[in-house]
Amino acid sequence: MENHQTNLHDFEPKLSQPFSWADYNKSQTSEKRLFIKLLNELTNTLTPRQKQKIFCMGMKSYINISSRRLISDLAIAKQANLIMHVPHFNTVLNYFNDIKLRPILKHLIELSALPLAQLERRFAVDSTGISTHQYETWNSVRSKFHKHKKYKKVHCFYGVLSNVVVSCRVTDGTAADSPRFKELLENAARNWTLEEVTADLAYSSRDNLQAVSQLGAIPYIPFKINATPRAGGASIWNTMYKYFKNHSEEFLKHYHKRSNAETGFYMIKTKFGEFVRCKNDIAQENEIYTKILCHNICCLIQEMFLSKVEVNFLEVSQRFVAQ
């Protein structure tokens, strides 16, 4: 922690490459073609039966249409030998209800993010609600805790440059944020180099700051109004408290990277829907994980053009450290 204390004031974030609208436009006009290609390559790391299910689920979540209307797209996928057979539209819905797919989806989310490990060193943590009903949004009820039971909550650990999700967890809507922090952090640290971690007041605790510091990263988490500098066994708490109080402008420059987590949730909800269509808990969680997987693949496609990232899932899977 001595190195953190010495270099904290002088630390400056690295500048990313200037944004290219021409490259961004190419990524968007090529997205669907490349999405299918990358989804196929990613699911090739699974058994044929698992691939069949998750490819169909991924296509449904990406196109964001009913299972009936999806069948034409799956027929095209079958002609290209991307799936074993074209399932009945009700069978596609049954795929989401397979509890054995939950750990596989979480594995694929983490694996799909890994090609961007060369870009990401700074991360943001946050959570949001996904409605289990079509006619309510999380923003309208986030402070009405009695309504949270109608929601699923998704907790995500984002890379702040690309908004890719490197670790996530879906819980009931009533679950608190802070207890999920260390789980997300430790999962990310298995495969990523962490330099900074930002989070909002909901995650402000000595345990959380200490967990970040022990991994060699700097926690930019603000302090509640009644916080004191007493370390309580976590020296990083005292260090960051002084930095927060004495260099607030510099602290906030780092802390504002947290808004990238909100951007990530906005991307997921606007593109893949802010509510789930499935009716039971298992299927709803799998549907949310599938939305996040689709989001990650889209982030990859964007960075293939903007940052010239090469994507090779076979290569990254060989060095991937699973949970």
KEKE-3310 file (N, C-alpha, C; in steps of 0.2 Angstrom, whole numbers, plus 5000, padded with zeros to 4 digits):
npx = (5004:5011:5016:5005:5001:5012:5011:4999:4994:5000:4996:4990:4977:4979:4978:4965:4964:4959:4942:4935:4923:4921:4926:4918:4905:4907:4908:4895:4887:4892:4888:4878:4881:4894:4891:4884:4894:4904:4897:4895:4908:4911:4902:4907:4916:4909:4899:4890:4876:4875:4879:4869:4858:4862:4866:4854:4847:4855:4853:4840:4839:4847:4841:4829:4815:4800:4799:4792:4794:4807:4811:4813:4825:4833:4832:4839:4852:4853:4854:4867:4874:4876:4869:4862:4849:4833:4823:4807:4797:4792:4801:4813:4810:4810:4823:4829:4824:4833:4842:4855:4862:4865:4878:4886:4883:4887:4901:4903:4901:4911:4922:4920:4923:4936:4946:4947:4956:4968:4965:4958:4961:4955:4940:4923:4909:4893:4875:4859:4841:4831:4816:4802:4791:4782:4778:4784:4798:4815:4820:4809:4806:4816:4819:4809:4807:4798:4793:4803:4803:4797:4807:4822:4839:4854:4871:4886:4903:4912:4922:4929:4933:4928:4915:4913:4907:4915:4913:4899:4883:4867:4853:4839:4827:4827:4840:4855:4868:4881:4886:4889:4900:4914:4914:4912:4923:4934:4931:4934:4947:4954:4957:4960:4970:4970:4969:4962:4947:4931:4916:4900:4892:4885:4893:4903:4914:4925:4929:4927:4935:4948:4949:4950:4962:4971:4972:4981:4976:4968:4955:4942:4931:4918:4915:4904:4894:4895:4907:4923:4941:4946:4955:4953:4959:4960:4971:4970:4958:4960:4970:4963:4953:4959:4964:4952:4946:4956:4960:4949:4944:4953:4951:4938:4939:4944:4934:4922:4923:4915:4902:4902:4898:4884:4882:4884:4874:4863:4866:4863:4850:4843:4846:4843:4832:4823:4816:4811:4806:4803:4795:4797:4809:4821:4822:4821:4833:4842:4839:4843:4857:4860:4857:4867:4878:4876:4878:4891:4897:4894:4901:4914:4914:4913:4925:4934:4934:4937:4948:4956:4956:4960:4951:4951:4944:4947:4961:4961:4953:4961:4970:4961:4955:4944:4929)
npy = (4994:5006:5010:5015:5025:5034:5037:5041:5055:5059:5051:5049:5046:5035:5041:5037:5031:5044:5046:5038:5041:5036:5022:5018:5018:5008:4997:4997:4995:4982:4974:4964:4953:4950:4948:4936:4928:4928:4924:4911:4906:4908:4899:4887:4882:4874:4859:4851:4850:4860:4871:4872:4876:4888:4896:4898:4905:4916:4922:4925:4934:4944:4949:4952:4948:4939:4921:4914:4922:4922:4910:4910:4916:4906:4896:4900:4900:4887:4882:4887:4879:4882:4878:4863:4859:4866:4872:4870:4884:4885:4876:4884:4893:4885:4882:4892:4889:4880:4876:4871:4879:4891:4892:4890:4901:4912:4909:4910:4924:4930:4924:4930:4943:4943:4945:4959:4962:4967:4981:4986:4992:4999:5000:4999:4997:4993:4992:4987:4987:4974:4973:4962:4964:4972:4985:4994:5004:5003:5015:5022:5016:5014:5019:5015:5003:4993:4989:4982:4968:4964:4964:4959:4960:4965:4964:4971:4971:4982:4986:5002:5008:5001:4997:4984:4969:4961:4953:4947:4946:4940:4943:4942:4956:4963:4962:4968:4979:4981:4968:4960:4965:4960:4947:4950:4957:4948:4938:4945:4949:4937:4936:4948:4963:4974:4991:5003:5004:5009:5015:5018:5026:5016:5006:5009:5004:4998:4985:4983:4993:4988:4976:4979:4986:4976:4968:4976:4987:5004:5010:5020:5026:5035:5043:5042:5054:5054:5047:5043:5046:5035:5020:5007:4994:4994:5001:5007:5014:5025:5032:5034:5042:5054:5058:5060:5070:5080:5082:5083:5087:5080:5067:5066:5066:5053:5046:5049:5040:5030:5032:5026:5013:5015:5019:5007:4999:5006:5004:4990:4989:4997:4991:4978:4977:4982:4974:4957:4943:4930:4919:4913:4911:4904:4905:4918:4923:4917:4923:4936:4935:4931:4942:4950:4943:4945:4959:4960:4954:4963:4974:4969:4969:4982:4987:4980:4987:5000:5000:4991:4977:4960:4945:4930:4917:4904:4905:4914:4906:4896:4902:4906:4908:4900:4902)
npz = (5000:5002:4990:4983:4991:4989:4976:4973:4972:4961:4951:4934:4922:4908:4891:4879:4862:4850:4846:4832:4820:4808:4809:4819:4813:4803:4812:4817:4805:4802:4812:4814:4806:4811:4824:4823:4818:4829:4840:4836:4835:4849:4855:4850:4859:4867:4871:4858:4860:4871:4863:4854:4861:4868:4857:4850:4860:4862:4849:4849:4860:4855:4843:4849:4848:4846:4850:4840:4828:4828:4822:4808:4807:4813:4804:4794:4800:4802:4789:4786:4794:4807:4818:4825:4822:4818:4830:4838:4841:4855:4861:4860:4870:4881:4882:4889:4902:4907:4920:4921:4912:4917:4925:4913:4905:4913:4913:4899:4897:4905:4897:4885:4887:4888:4877:4877:4887:4885:4884:4895:4911:4921:4931:4934:4946:4948:4950:4943:4941:4933:4925:4928:4923:4910:4910:4919:4924:4930:4935:4939:4951:4959:4971:4979:4989:4992:4980:4974:4973:4962:4953:4945:4950:4943:4945:4940:4934:4926:4912:4910:4898:4886:4891:4893:4901:4914:4925:4933:4942:4945:4955:4966:4966:4978:4984:4992:4987:4991:4997:4986:4981:4983:4978:4964:4962:4965:4956:4944:4945:4943:4930:4925:4924:4937:4940:4944:4953:4953:4962:4969:4983:4989:4990:4999:5011:5024:5022:5008:5002:5007:5001:4987:4988:4992:4981:4973:4967:4966:4976:4971:4979:4986:5002:5015:5023:5037:5039:5046:5047:5054:5053:5056:5055:5041:5031:5019:5020:5028:5020:5008:5012:5017:5004:4997:5005:5005:4991:4983:4970:4961:4965:4961:4947:4944:4950:4943:4932:4936:4930:4918:4921:4922:4909:4903:4908:4902:4888:4887:4891:4882:4870:4871:4878:4893:4901:4906:4896:4900:4912:4924:4938:4935:4921:4919:4925:4917:4905:4907:4909:4896:4889:4893:4889:4875:4874:4878:4866:4857:4861:4859:4845:4842:4847:4839:4828:4832:4841:4835:4839:4840:4839:4846:4852:4855:4858:4870:4878:4882:4891:4901:4917:4926:4937)
capx = (5000:5015:5017:4999:5001:5017:5010:4992:4993:5003:4993:4986:4975:4981:4973:4963:4964:4954:4936:4934:4916:4921:4927:4912:4900:4909:4906:4888:4885:4894:4887:4874:4885:4899:4888:4883:4901:4907:4892:4896:4915:4911:4899:4911:4920:4904:4897:4885:4870:4875:4880:4863:4854:4865:4866:4847:4845:4859:4850:4833:4840:4850:4836:4824:4809:4796:4801:4789:4797:4814:4812:4816:4833:4836:4832:4845:4857:4854:4857:4874:4877:4878:4865:4860:4842:4828:4819:4800:4797:4792:4808:4818:4808:4812:4831:4830:4822:4838:4846:4862:4865:4867:4885:4889:4882:4892:4907:4904:4901:4918:4927:4919:4926:4944:4950:4948:4960:4974:4963:4955:4964:4951:4934:4917:4905:4886:4869:4852:4835:4828:4809:4799:4784:4784:4776:4787:4805:4819:4821:4803:4804:4823:4819:4803:4810:4793:4792:4809:4802:4795:4813:4828:4844:4860:4877:4891:4909:4913:4928:4927:4934:4923:4909:4912:4906:4920:4910:4892:4879:4860:4850:4832:4828:4828:4847:4859:4873:4888:4889:4891:4906:4920:4913:4913:4930:4938:4931:4938:4955:4957:4959:4961:4975:4966:4973:4957:4940:4926:4909:4896:4892:4882:4899:4908:4915:4932:4931:4927:4942:4953:4949:4953:4969:4975:4974:4986:4972:4966:4948:4939:4924:4917:4914:4897:4894:4897:4913:4928:4947:4949:4957:4949:4962:4961:4975:4968:4953:4963:4973:4958:4949:4962:4964:4945:4945:4961:4961:4942:4944:4957:4947:4932:4941:4944:4927:4917:4923:4909:4897:4903:4893:4877:4882:4884:4867:4859:4867:4860:4842:4840:4847:4840:4826:4824:4812:4812:4800:4802:4790:4799:4815:4827:4822:4822:4840:4846:4838:4847:4864:4860:4857:4874:4883:4875:4881:4899:4899:4893:4907:4920:4914:4915:4933:4938:4935:4939:4954:4959:4957:4959:4947:4952:4941:4951:4967:4959:4950:4967:4973:4956:4954:4937:4927)
capy = (5000:5011:5013:5018:5031:5038:5039:5043:5062:5060:5047:5052:5041:5035:5043:5032:5034:5048:5042:5038:5040:5031:5016:5016:5017:5002:4992:4996:4992:4975:4971:4958:4948:4949:4945:4929:4924:4928:4919:4904:4904:4907:4893:4881:4880:4870:4853:4852:4851:4866:4876:4872:4880:4895:4900:4900:4910:4922:4925:4928:4940:4949:4951:4954:4947:4933:4915:4913:4926:4920:4903:4911:4917:4900:4892:4903:4898:4879:4882:4889:4874:4885:4874:4856:4858:4871:4870:4873:4890:4884:4873:4889:4896:4879:4882:4897:4886:4875:4878:4869:4883:4897:4893:4891:4908:4916:4907:4913:4931:4931:4923:4934:4949:4943:4948:4966:4963:4972:4988:4988:4992:5003:4996:5002:4992:4995:4987:4990:4982:4972:4972:4956:4966:4976:4992:4998:5005:5003:5022:5025:5012:5012:5021:5012:4997:4988:4986:4979:4961:4963:4965:4955:4965:4963:4967:4971:4974:4985:4990:5008:5010:4998:4995:4977:4966:4956:4949:4949:4941:4941:4942:4945:4963:4966:4961:4974:4980:4980:4961:4957:4968:4956:4942:4953:4960:4943:4935:4949:4948:4930:4936:4955:4967:4980:4997:5007:5002:5015:5012:5023:5026:5010:5001:5012:5001:4997:4979:4984:4996:4984:4970:4982:4987:4969:4966:4980:4992:5009:5011:5027:5025:5041:5042:5044:5061:5052:5043:5046:5043:5029:5015:5001:4988:4994:5007:5011:5018:5032:5035:5037:5047:5060:5060:5062:5077:5086:5083:5081:5088:5075:5061:5065:5064:5046:5043:5049:5034:5026:5033:5021:5007:5017:5019:5000:4997:5009:5000:4983:4990:5000:4987:4971:4977:4983:4969:4950:4940:4924:4920:4910:4913:4901:4907:4926:4924:4915:4928:4942:4933:4930:4949:4953:4940:4949:4965:4959:4952:4969:4978:4966:4971:4989:4988:4977:4993:5007:4999:4986:4971:4954:4941:4923:4914:4898:4907:4916:4901:4892:4905:4908:4905:4899:4903)
capz = (5000:5002:4983:4982:4995:4986:4969:4972:4970:4954:4946:4929:4918:4901:4886:4874:4855:4847:4843:4825:4818:4802:4812:4823:4808:4801:4817:4817:4799:4801:4818:4814:4803:4815:4830:4822:4818:4835:4844:4833:4838:4856:4857:4848:4865:4871:4868:4852:4863:4874:4858:4851:4866:4869:4851:4849:4865:4860:4843:4852:4864:4851:4838:4853:4845:4849:4848:4834:4823:4827:4818:4801:4807:4815:4798:4790:4804:4801:4782:4787:4798:4814:4823:4823:4819:4819:4836:4838:4845:4862:4863:4862:4877:4886:4883:4894:4908:4909:4926:4920:4908:4921:4925:4907:4902:4916:4910:4892:4898:4907:4892:4879:4888:4889:4871:4878:4893:4883:4884:4901:4917:4926:4931:4938:4949:4950:4949:4941:4941:4926:4927:4926:4920:4904:4911:4924:4923:4937:4937:4942:4957:4962:4978:4982:4990:4992:4973:4971:4973:4955:4948:4946:4950:4940:4948:4935:4935:4919:4910:4909:4891:4881:4894:4893:4908:4915:4930:4935:4946:4945:4961:4967:4966:4985:4987:4993:4982:4994:4999:4980:4978:4984:4973:4957:4962:4965:4949:4939:4947:4941:4923:4923:4928:4940:4942:4948:4954:4956:4964:4972:4990:4992:4991:5003:5017:5025:5019:5001:5000:5008:4996:4981:4989:4992:4974:4970:4964:4970:4976:4971:4982:4990:5009:5017:5027:5044:5039:5049:5045:5057:5048:5058:5052:5034:5031:5013:5021:5030:5014:5003:5016:5016:4997:4996:5008:5003:4984:4980:4963:4958:4967:4957:4940:4944:4952:4938:4928:4938:4926:4913:4923:4920:4902:4901:4909:4897:4882:4888:4891:4876:4864:4872:4882:4900:4905:4904:4894:4903:4917:4930:4940:4932:4914:4919:4926:4911:4900:4909:4907:4889:4887:4895:4884:4868:4875:4877:4859:4853:4863:4855:4838:4842:4848:4833:4823:4836:4844:4831:4844:4837:4844:4846:4858:4857:4862:4876:4882:4885:4897:4905:4924:4928:4944)
cpx = (5004:5016:5011:4999:5006:5015:5003:4991:4995:5000:4989:4984:4978:4976:4971:4964:4958:4948:4936:4927:4916:4922:4921:4906:4901:4907:4899:4885:4887:4892:4883:4878:4891:4897:4887:4889:4904:4903:4894:4903:4915:4908:4902:4915:4915:4903:4892:4878:4870:4875:4873:4858:4856:4865:4859:4845:4849:4855:4843:4834:4843:4845:4830:4817:4806:4799:4798:4793:4804:4816:4815:4823:4836:4837:4838:4852:4858:4857:4865:4878:4880:4874:4863:4854:4838:4823:4812:4801:4796:4798:4813:4816:4810:4819:4832:4828:4827:4843:4853:4865:4867:4874:4889:4888:4886:4899:4908:4904:4908:4923:4926:4922:4934:4948:4951:4953:4966:4972:4962:4960:4960:4944:4929:4912:4898:4881:4863:4847:4833:4821:4806:4792:4786:4783:4779:4795:4808:4819:4815:4802:4811:4823:4813:4804:4805:4791:4798:4808:4799:4801:4818:4834:4850:4866:4882:4897:4911:4920:4926:4928:4929:4916:4908:4911:4911:4918:4903:4888:4871:4857:4842:4833:4829:4835:4851:4865:4880:4891:4891:4898:4912:4919:4914:4920:4935:4938:4934:4945:4958:4960:4961:4966:4971:4971:4968:4951:4936:4919:4906:4896:4889:4888:4904:4909:4923:4934:4932:4934:4948:4954:4952:4961:4974:4976:4978:4982:4970:4959:4946:4932:4923:4915:4907:4899:4896:4903:4918:4935:4949:4949:4953:4952:4963:4964:4973:4962:4955:4966:4968:4954:4952:4963:4957:4943:4949:4962:4954:4942:4947:4954:4941:4933:4941:4937:4922:4918:4917:4903:4897:4899:4886:4877:4881:4877:4862:4860:4863:4852:4840:4841:4843:4834:4827:4819:4813:4805:4798:4798:4792:4807:4821:4828:4824:4830:4844:4845:4842:4854:4865:4861:4864:4879:4882:4878:4888:4901:4899:4899:4913:4920:4915:4922:4937:4939:4939:4946:4958:4961:4956:4956:4948:4950:4945:4958:4966:4957:4956:4970:4967:4955:4947:4936:4928)
cpy = (5006:5014:5017:5025:5036:5041:5041:5050:5063:5056:5050:5046:5041:5037:5038:5036:5039:5044:5043:5036:5035:5024:5013:5015:5010:4996:4991:4993:4985:4971:4964:4952:4946:4946:4937:4925:4923:4924:4912:4902:4903:4901:4887:4879:4875:4864:4855:4854:4858:4872:4877:4877:4887:4899:4902:4905:4916:4926:4928:4934:4946:4953:4954:4954:4940:4927:4913:4916:4925:4914:4904:4912:4911:4895:4894:4900:4890:4878:4883:4884:4876:4881:4867:4855:4865:4869:4873:4879:4889:4880:4879:4892:4891:4880:4887:4894:4881:4878:4877:4874:4890:4897:4894:4898:4913:4915:4911:4921:4933:4930:4928:4941:4949:4945:4956:4967:4967:4979:4990:4987:4996:5000:5000:4997:4996:4990:4991:4984:4981:4970:4965:4958:4972:4984:4996:4998:5005:5010:5025:5021:5011:5014:5019:5005:4991:4985:4982:4971:4959:4963:4960:4961:4961:4967:4966:4974:4976:4987:4996:5011:5008:4997:4988:4974:4961:4951:4951:4944:4944:4939:4944:4953:4967:4965:4967:4973:4978:4973:4958:4959:4964:4950:4944:4954:4954:4939:4939:4949:4942:4931:4943:4958:4973:4985:5002:5003:5007:5012:5018:5022:5020:5005:5003:5008:4999:4990:4979:4987:4992:4979:4973:4983:4981:4966:4971:4986:4998:5010:5018:5026:5030:5039:5045:5050:5059:5048:5047:5043:5037:5023:5008:4994:4989:5001:5011:5015:5025:5035:5038:5042:5054:5063:5063:5069:5082:5087:5080:5082:5082:5068:5060:5064:5057:5043:5043:5044:5029:5026:5029:5014:5009:5017:5011:4997:5000:5006:4994:4984:4993:4996:4980:4971:4978:4979:4962:4948:4934:4925:4917:4912:4911:4904:4915:4927:4922:4920:4934:4941:4933:4937:4952:4950:4943:4955:4965:4958:4959:4974:4976:4969:4978:4990:4984:4982:4999:5006:4993:4979:4965:4949:4934:4919:4907:4899:4909:4911:4896:4895:4908:4905:4906:4900:4896)
cpz = (5000:4995:4981:4985:4992:4980:4968:4969:4963:4949:4941:4924:4911:4896:4881:4867:4854:4844:4836:4823:4812:4804:4815:4818:4805:4805:4817:4811:4798:4807:4818:4811:4807:4821:4829:4822:4825:4840:4842:4836:4845:4858:4855:4853:4869:4868:4863:4855:4867:4869:4855:4855:4866:4863:4849:4854:4864:4854:4845:4856:4860:4846:4842:4850:4848:4846:4841:4828:4822:4823:4811:4802:4809:4809:4794:4794:4803:4794:4782:4792:4805:4820:4821:4820:4821:4824:4835:4843:4852:4865:4864:4869:4882:4887:4889:4901:4910:4914:4925:4915:4911:4922:4918:4904:4906:4914:4903:4893:4900:4901:4886:4880:4887:4883:4873:4885:4891:4883:4891:4907:4923:4925:4936:4940:4950:4949:4946:4941:4934:4928:4924:4924:4915:4905:4916:4923:4930:4939:4941:4949:4961:4970:4982:4983:4990:4985:4970:4970:4966:4950:4950:4946:4947:4942:4943:4937:4928:4918:4908:4902:4886:4884:4894:4900:4909:4921:4932:4939:4946:4951:4961:4968:4973:4988:4987:4989:4985:4995:4992:4977:4978:4979:4966:4957:4961:4958:4944:4939:4944:4934:4920:4927:4931:4942:4946:4948:4957:4957:4968:4980:4993:4993:4996:5010:5018:5021:5011:4998:5001:5003:4989:4982:4989:4986:4970:4966:4968:4970:4976:4972:4987:4997:5011:5022:5034:5044:5043:5046:5048:5053:5050:5055:5044:5032:5024:5015:5023:5024:5009:5006:5015:5009:4995:4999:5006:4996:4981:4973:4959:4959:4962:4950:4939:4945:4947:4932:4929:4933:4920:4914:4921:4913:4899:4902:4904:4890:4882:4887:4885:4870:4865:4876:4890:4904:4902:4901:4897:4909:4924:4932:4936:4925:4914:4920:4920:4905:4901:4907:4900:4886:4888:4890:4877:4869:4874:4870:4855:4855:4860:4848:4837:4842:4843:4828:4826:4838:4841:4835:4839:4842:4842:4852:4860:4860:4869:4881:4886:4891:4902:4912:4926:4935:4947)
residu = (MET:GLU:ASN:HIS:GLN:THR:ASN:LEU:HIS:ASP:PHE:GLU:PRO:LYS:LEU:SER:GLN:PRO:PHE:SER:TRP:ALA:ASP:TYR:ASN:LYS:SER:GLN:THR:SER:GLU:LYS:ARG:LEU:PHE:ILE:LYS:LEU:LEU:ASN:GLU:LEU:THR:ASN:THR:LEU:THR:PRO:ARG:GLN:LYS:GLN:LYS:ILE:PHE:CYS:MET:GLY:MET:LYS:SER:TYR:ILE:ASN:ILE:SER:SER:ARG:ARG:LEU:ILE:SER:ASP:LEU:ALA:ILE:ALA:LYS:GLN:ALA:ASN:LEU:ILE:MET:HIS:VAL:PRO:HIS:PHE:ASN:THR:VAL:LEU:ASN:TYR:PHE:ASN:ASP:ILE:LYS:LEU:ARG:PRO:ILE:LEU:LYS:HIS:LEU:ILE:GLU:LEU:SER:ALA:LEU:PRO:LEU:ALA:GLN:LEU:GLU:ARG:ARG:PHE:ALA:VAL:ASP:SER:THR:GLY:ILE:SER:THR:HIS:GLN:TYR:GLU:THR:TRP:ASN:SER:VAL:ARG:SER:LYS:PHE:HIS:LYS:HIS:LYS:LYS:TYR:LYS:LYS:VAL:HIS:CYS:PHE:TYR:GLY:VAL:LEU:SER:ASN:VAL:VAL:VAL:SER:CYS:ARG:VAL:THR:ASP:GLY:THR:ALA:ALA:ASP:SER:PRO:ARG:PHE:LYS:GLU:LEU:LEU:GLU:ASN:ALA:ALA:ARG:ASN:TRP:THR:LEU:GLU:GLU:VAL:THR:ALA:ASP:LEU:ALA:TYR:SER:SER:ARG:ASP:ASN:LEU:GLN:ALA:VAL:SER:GLN:LEU:GLY:ALA:ILE:PRO:TYR:ILE:PRO:PHE:LYS:ILE:ASN:ALA:THR:PRO:ARG:ALA:GLY:GLY:ALA:SER:ILE:TRP:ASN:THR:MET:TYR:LYS:TYR:PHE:LYS:ASN:HIS:SER:GLU:GLU:PHE:LEU:LYS:HIS:TYR:HIS:LYS:ARG:SER:ASN:ALA:GLU:THR:GLY:PHE:TYR:MET:ILE:LYS:THR:LYS:PHE:GLY:GLU:PHE:VAL:ARG:CYS:LYS:ASN:ASP:ILE:ALA:GLN:GLU:ASN:GLU:ILE:TYR:THR:LYS:ILE:LEU:CYS:HIS:ASN:ILE:CYS:CYS:LEU:ILE:GLN:GLU:MET:PHE:LEU:SER:LYS:VAL:GLU:VAL:ASN:PHE:LEU:GLU:VAL:SER:GLN:ARG:PHE:VAL:ALA:GLN)
# end
